[in-house]
Each structure stands twice: as structure tokens, then as C-alpha cells.
Amino acid sequence: MRLPYSLSLLILLPTLAFGYGSRIATQDAEATARGNAFAATADNPSAIYYNPAGLMQLDGLNVEVGAYGIWIDEGYKPLHGQPGGAHNSTAHEPLQTVPSFFLSYHPKNQAFAFGLGVYAPFGLSTEWPDDSSFRTAGLYGSLEYIAFTPTFAVQVTRSFSVGIGISANYIDAQLRQGLSPTETGDSFSFKGDGLSVGGDIGIMWKPTERQSIGLTYHSPVSGDLTGHTQEGLNGSERSASEAGNAQIAAAKARLSAGIAQINALPIPASAKAGLIAQANAQFQAGLAASGVPASGSFPTSFPTLGAKGDLKFPQYVTLGYSFRPTPDWNLEADVDWTDWDSLNDFNLKRSDGSTVTVPFNWTHSFLYEVGATRYLGPWSLSAGYIYSENSVPVASFNPIVPDSARNIFSVGVGRTFGKCSVNLAYELSVGVNRTVVNNTVSDGRYSFLSNAVSISLGYHF
């Protein structure tokens, strides 16, 4: 009567996969083209994200809208001699688009400015085929994170400015894993959303006309998600449950008939009780040996259960230095640190009193970013490079977040048309192939490649 599946209640890691962990650090096409080395430049409305102190460099009312689009290819190959029929899998994600909006206003001859940004600092999704060898570890993860960030900046001295932002965030997460390591069509899933509050602060110091130093801090955020979990069987598993339950019912009928025969025997009541106890014990032992749950039957369906969990997002800090050897050149180098160490356990409490615990145990990581821009009249040409460290140790590895070290290359072009500006960028991210040996279904070799484009349209009123 044993069923060919395991009703695991461990859910997949609820984040998406890039060298940045789940961060989307590209919020502006000009910055993207420069390898995101922009914290010490921050001279357009996207300064609300990159460094709010940079708003003091803008005059009047400025608006910028943009979009970042990315295509992702992730690959999996089993290790040589890996048991269990493991096979190659590919997660090819079609175009995913992340929009952004920034507005800034610096009153004339005033030492303050303010703005509003609407953007997604975390998010996107990844999905593996349902027949992936590691389906019980994770098949699908989708995260939407929208930050609404009003910002205020002050010019403290002629060379030093400070900016601060308070963000109200909407978070939506959807997660799915398989129940059976070999069957397809079954799943355990979680869907939830919630609100949170965070903040950021930035400073900008220009010791000379040619040099600028920028520092930005984004606070950690706790996303209190409320939603539900759902388990579902495929047709063959449901049929197997029904067949198993029919066998259990037949066995119960035989037990009842045997007990009736015992009661009809002309023996003392104490002897009858002993025989009946022995028959019940043998029956229960048979159920346990056949893998029957403690409820006494195999499930054919599962209720939808309410669920709540506190999903944490890390703090991160960026330090940048910009040097302009001439007015036609801008060179910058940034170091970006993300505190992924703060992600320990994600505890999902369900309405039936059970708790699902997902260990993250990630580690902090750095982004090393360099970029250059050449100004040619109304045109600008930019190029950049990012080295992104791996954030997910082998012990915490999950295919939904197949993180690895990444080499990220970017180029871009910009053009001003009077009060209008247009910037376009292309970004190529090549992951360092990673081999995972952790004695789990996720063991194997993983590859990563993404192509992305970014566009920003600005207008100065």
C-alpha cells in the first residue's frame, strides 16, 4: 500500500536568482551602462535610488521613466555517476521587465530638494521544468517588490550634501516545489503578500571640481507576508491513494470479522481481550509497514491553509569615487556590500498550527563596479564592468537561487534633445560555472547567462 511519493512540507527558498542574490541593482540606463558605478555621480532623478544626496545637483523639476528587461538562461547537469536518473535541465526565462519612475524638484536658489521614486530593488522570477531531477528542492519562485520612496535632500555646505528617503514597500511572493522526486504534476506551493517600511540615506562630498565621493546606505526590511499554502497530487498519485485506502478498508473489514469470531469463542473474556489486542497490534503494524500515515489513510486531497511568514531583505551599502580628468570624461569605481548574513530562517506559520522552517544561512557579498563615460556634445558613450561575489554557500544551495560569482559587462549610449534625454544600455552577465556536492537532490553543475537591456527617458521642465 506504500505510495510512490513523499509528502514533504519543506518549501523552496523564496527568492530569485542573480549574482546579486535577489537584488535588482540596475535602476537607470546611464548607470547600467557604467557598470552601476554611479553613487558618486548620481546626477539625474535616479539619484533617489543610487544616492539621494545627488538630487542637489539637479535644478527645477525633472522626471525620468525607465525599464530594465532581462532574458535569463540557467543550466543544470548531473554529476558523473549521480544516482536516481538525474538528467540535464534548462530554465529559460523569457523577457522580464522591471519599470521605474523618478521625479525630483529643486527650487531655484534653495538649499533643499525633494523627490519621489517608484522602483523594484528586489524581484524577478525563475522556473525549472516540472521533470527536473531536483524538483523536490524547488521548481518556481517569483518575487515582486515595489518601493514607493519619497526623498528629501539638503545642501549642507557648497561641497557637501545629504539625502534621506523613506520607502513604503509592497511585496508579493509565489513559491512552488514538487512532492515526488520522480513523478510530475504534484506540488507544494505558497503564495503571500504584505507591506513593509524601510529607508535610505546618502551623502555626497566634492573635495574638488574634478572629484566626488558618494556613500549610500539602504536599511534592512522585514516583509510580513500573509497568504496560503496548498498541496496537490497528480492523477496517478491520487489513484494510488484511493487504491491504498480501498486496501485499508478491506483489511479493516477482515479485522472486524476476525474480532467477531474471537468474541464467539467459548473462552474467558480475558483471553478474548488478549487475542483482540494482538489482532489490533498486528493490524497497526501492517499499516505502519505499508507507509500508511498516522491518520490511518492516504490523503487524496489537501486543504488550503492560511500561512504567515516574515521574509527579511538585507541592508546594503555603496561607496563610490568619481574622477573627471576633463569635463568630457567621468571615471568612477564603487564597492557595494550586501548583508545577506541577516537571512537566517524563514518561518512560515500555518493555520493548522504547523510551522515550516526554511534555512537560508547565506553570506554577505560584494559587488566591485567600475565605469567610464565620454561626453561628445549632446552624446555620451559609457562602458562598465561588475564583479559579483557568490552569496549562497554550498550548504544552503537551492536551484531556485543558483547563485554563483558573476562577470557583468555593459555598454551604453545617451543623447539629449533640448529638455529631453534618452539613454540606452546593454548588459551581459556570465556566471562562473558552479559544482555543488552537498549529498542532496540539488547536487550537480550549474551555469548562468543573462542578456539585459535598459532604457531611460528624461524630461527637464
Protein Blocks (a to p, Z undefined) as FASTA:
>chain_A
ZZcbdcdfbdcddbdddfkljacfbfbfklmmnoopaklnopafklmmmommlmmmpgcj
ddddddddddddddddddehiahhiacdddddddddddddddddddehiabdcddddddf
bgcjddddfkbfklmnocbdcdddddddddddddfblmbccddddddddddddddddfbf
kbghiacddddddddddddddddddfbfkbccdddddddddddddddddddddfklmmmm
mmmmmmmmmmmmmmmmmmmmmmmpccdfklmmmmmmmmmmmmmmmmmmnopafkopacfb
dcdddddddddddddddddddddfbfkbccddddddddfklpmcdcdddfkopacdddfk
pacdddddddddddehjbccdddddddddfbdfklgcfklmccddddddddddddehjac
cdddddddddddddddehpakbccdddddddddddddddZZ
